[in-house]
């Protein structure tokens, strides 16, 4: 509808211009008869000129409105896609990986984040992450969404309402703590999980989001941060913080009863398979949406996301095939998620071929972390949140500093001759790799320190872990009083 309106206005402007100019041109005298020409020879009257100027202004306004409408529609769809990543995507992915007595408890943890983090975001978290503050944390200027209206904030996105940007960023804030639940699956109290996640969202996620993406943030590459860290869609903000915090939580809580003596295989790889596919589709909103417009940068991030995920699924499967003699469905979907994690910080900075390399490296690296490193150290990261998100996010952030290309995203501007300044190591900007390490180090430090303090406080206040009896019974019954599968009913 907007394109038809725009075309109609352009056509009308052309017709009006011709109708006004034709009589004037016809009345013009030849060069040797200028003295005989009178007022009738004037090319365009002031009224006609004003009318043309108004038509031109209207056309420009129509074009701007069309761009705003297109970008806004794209961003709202992307926000919905990212929310789909949490529920049903992550809920199914994690739910299928646990034992059947814990499926509802595990899925409920993801679903709870969709409610709790939304309210927290509206009250204060958005302001702490994105309103002006200092280099480490935003202020409270926009608490209760004060001033977050339907006009754009050019510092973040000039063609969409600030409220659209706010709701899009909320979806990132929802899925990030939900990722942590994979590390402590099957053994944390639901009440403790809620308190832990609220505090974590306030004191770990919000500062990290502000430092990387917020105005005046320490690591913000687009808005002049002291250490400009390239993180297009959340490699450090989402995956490093959640993955490292997941490892800390798993170590603090200790192992599940019987681990690793008793086998604890996934109760339904089918559910996990469906969830992983939903995550893959939703990830286009996660990465391509981070372009914050429906332009060419979104296309580039979309392509890189697909290539990175596919390459990692293949490389993980090949590594597993070599080690175990056969590729598994669980390995393939785990590899795809690892590739999606690793390409996240790089999606809007690298070429398609670089995305393939990042995916290939990430698949093998995360397979090694899950299969070898976890076995050597013996920690019980139930669903490999650290091995995939912590390790994959760290690797992806570093590889972004190597493969980033100014031909895709000239984020550092141009030199005096108008040429884009180099972005990554392969273009000659070795200093960017150092900035990436700084960003990763900050994410690791705030995740370790913040998570430890929060776990200690919650443990002392209400206790973190369910009792041994409740753990044997399962989270479904002990925490929620219901079961995911009623086998007695199914037999009738």
DAQUI-V884435 format. One record per helix or strand of 2 or more residues. SS is the DSSP state (h for helix, s for strand). FROM is the first residue (numbers start at 1). LEN is the number of residues. If there is no record, write none. Layout:
ss = {SS;SS}
from = {FROM;FROM}
len = {LEN;LEN}
//
This chain:
ss = {h;h;h;h;h;h;h;h;h;h;h;h;h;h;h;h;h;h;h}
from = {2;31;39;46;100;143;162;190;235;269;296;329;352;385;425;431;468;475;487}
len = {26;6;3;52;31;3;19;24;19;23;29;16;26;19;3;31;6;6;4}
//
